[in-house]
Each structure stands twice: as C-alpha cells, then as structure tokens.
Amino acid sequence: MDLLVTILAGMAVLFGLGLVFSRGMGSLVAAGVSVISGIAAYDQKSFIPLLIGFGCLWVLRLLGFERA
C-alpha cells in the first residue's frame, strides 16, 4: 500500500511542477496545492492529503479561479 501512495504522491508533485510552467490563469496556485498535497501524502503515507489537495483543485476550478 505504501508503494501506491508513493507513486501517486510522486505523480502529484510532477503534475504540480508541470503546472508551474503552464500559462493558465491560477496555475501557480494550483501547482502549489498539488505539490504540497503530494509532499504531505508522501510524508504521512496516506491518501487523505491527495484527496484534499485534488478536491481543492476542483473547488478552485468551480469558483473560476483556475482556468486552462
């Protein structure tokens, strides 16, 4: 189970680093949320930070703060 958390946390961090170089509106905030949730998930070996982080990304998108 720890391997799956590690892989998903690494993917979240890589996704966040990819967003840093994106030109979309609010991409830096989305990148920060993604990287922080990935680091927290790796540190705690838990899926909960990933769920919270990607939930926050959807809330940002619904509020119109983050656009592609």
Short mmCIF file of the C-alpha atoms (twelve columns), coordinates in Angstrom:
data_MODEL
# 
_entry.id   MODEL 
# 
loop_
_atom_site.group_PDB 
_atom_site.id 
_atom_site.type_symbol 
_atom_site.label_atom_id 
_atom_site.label_alt_id 
_atom_site.label_comp_id 
_atom_site.label_asym_id 
_atom_site.label_seq_id 
_atom_site.Cartn_x 
_atom_site.Cartn_y 
_atom_site.Cartn_z 
_atom_site.pdbx_PDB_model_num 
ATOM 1  C CA . MET A 1  0.000   0.000  0.000   1 
ATOM 2  C CA . ASP A 2  2.903   2.329  0.718   1 
ATOM 3  C CA . LEU A 3  4.169   1.829  -2.817  1 
ATOM 4  C CA . LEU A 4  0.872   3.029  -4.291  1 
ATOM 5  C CA . VAL A 5  0.853   6.105  -2.046  1 
ATOM 6  C CA . THR A 6  4.461   6.837  -3.028  1 
ATOM 7  C CA . ILE A 7  3.696   6.549  -6.743  1 
ATOM 8  C CA . LEU A 8  0.587   8.742  -6.536  1 
ATOM 9  C CA . ALA A 9  2.382   11.313 -4.390  1 
ATOM 10 C CA . GLY A 10 5.203   11.460 -6.921  1 
ATOM 11 C CA . MET A 11 2.702   11.917 -9.729  1 
ATOM 12 C CA . ALA A 12 1.033   14.773 -7.826  1 
ATOM 13 C CA . VAL A 13 4.376   16.513 -7.369  1 
ATOM 14 C CA . LEU A 14 5.248   16.074 -11.048 1 
ATOM 15 C CA . PHE A 15 1.811   17.351 -12.038 1 
ATOM 16 C CA . GLY A 16 2.360   20.416 -9.858  1 
ATOM 17 C CA . LEU A 17 5.778   21.047 -11.367 1 
ATOM 18 C CA . GLY A 18 4.212   20.831 -14.802 1 
ATOM 19 C CA . LEU A 19 1.623   23.416 -13.785 1 
ATOM 20 C CA . VAL A 20 4.389   25.840 -12.807 1 
ATOM 21 C CA . PHE A 21 5.301   26.141 -16.477 1 
ATOM 22 C CA . SER A 22 1.692   26.400 -17.634 1 
ATOM 23 C CA . ARG A 23 0.323   29.745 -18.783 1 
ATOM 24 C CA . GLY A 24 -3.193  29.143 -17.470 1 
ATOM 25 C CA . MET A 25 -4.831  31.525 -15.043 1 
ATOM 26 C CA . GLY A 26 -4.258  30.447 -11.449 1 
ATOM 27 C CA . SER A 27 -1.818  27.736 -12.438 1 
ATOM 28 C CA . LEU A 28 0.751   28.745 -9.810  1 
ATOM 29 C CA . VAL A 29 -1.807  28.364 -7.022  1 
ATOM 30 C CA . ALA A 30 -2.901  25.012 -8.432  1 
ATOM 31 C CA . ALA A 31 0.754   23.958 -8.676  1 
ATOM 32 C CA . GLY A 32 1.331   24.872 -5.038  1 
ATOM 33 C CA . VAL A 33 -1.716  22.916 -3.900  1 
ATOM 34 C CA . SER A 34 -0.669  19.890 -5.935  1 
ATOM 35 C CA . VAL A 35 2.963   19.889 -4.787  1 
ATOM 36 C CA . ILE A 36 2.062   20.424 -1.126  1 
ATOM 37 C CA . SER A 37 -0.551  17.650 -1.194  1 
ATOM 38 C CA . GLY A 38 1.940   15.283 -2.837  1 
ATOM 39 C CA . ILE A 39 4.614   16.039 -0.262  1 
ATOM 40 C CA . ALA A 40 2.149   15.659 2.609   1 
ATOM 41 C CA . ALA A 41 0.857   12.356 1.218   1 
ATOM 42 C CA . TYR A 42 4.398   11.005 0.911   1 
ATOM 43 C CA . ASP A 43 5.300   12.179 4.411   1 
ATOM 44 C CA . GLN A 44 2.187   10.713 6.050   1 
ATOM 45 C CA . LYS A 45 1.933   7.654  3.736   1 
ATOM 46 C CA . SER A 46 -1.773  8.400  3.385   1 
ATOM 47 C CA . PHE A 47 -4.253  9.058  0.580   1 
ATOM 48 C CA . ILE A 48 -6.110  11.749 2.555   1 
ATOM 49 C CA . PRO A 49 -3.785  14.675 1.617   1 
ATOM 50 C CA . LEU A 50 -4.114  13.731 -2.045  1 
ATOM 51 C CA . LEU A 51 -7.897  13.676 -1.806  1 
ATOM 52 C CA . ILE A 52 -7.945  17.031 -0.024  1 
ATOM 53 C CA . GLY A 53 -5.487  18.571 -2.489  1 
ATOM 54 C CA . PHE A 54 -7.289  17.482 -5.630  1 
ATOM 55 C CA . GLY A 55 -10.602 18.402 -4.005  1 
ATOM 56 C CA . CYS A 56 -9.214  21.908 -3.540  1 
ATOM 57 C CA . LEU A 57 -8.219  21.982 -7.206  1 
ATOM 58 C CA . TRP A 58 -11.798 21.191 -8.221  1 
ATOM 59 C CA . VAL A 59 -13.142 23.878 -5.881  1 
ATOM 60 C CA . LEU A 60 -10.719 26.396 -7.440  1 
ATOM 61 C CA . ARG A 61 -11.917 25.370 -10.883 1 
ATOM 62 C CA . LEU A 62 -15.596 25.600 -9.915  1 
ATOM 63 C CA . LEU A 63 -15.071 29.071 -8.466  1 
ATOM 64 C CA . GLY A 64 -13.418 30.124 -11.711 1 
ATOM 65 C CA . PHE A 65 -10.063 30.905 -10.143 1 
ATOM 66 C CA . GLU A 66 -8.108  28.294 -12.081 1 
ATOM 67 C CA . ARG A 67 -8.612  28.021 -15.818 1 
ATOM 68 C CA . ALA A 68 -6.802  26.092 -18.526 1 
# 
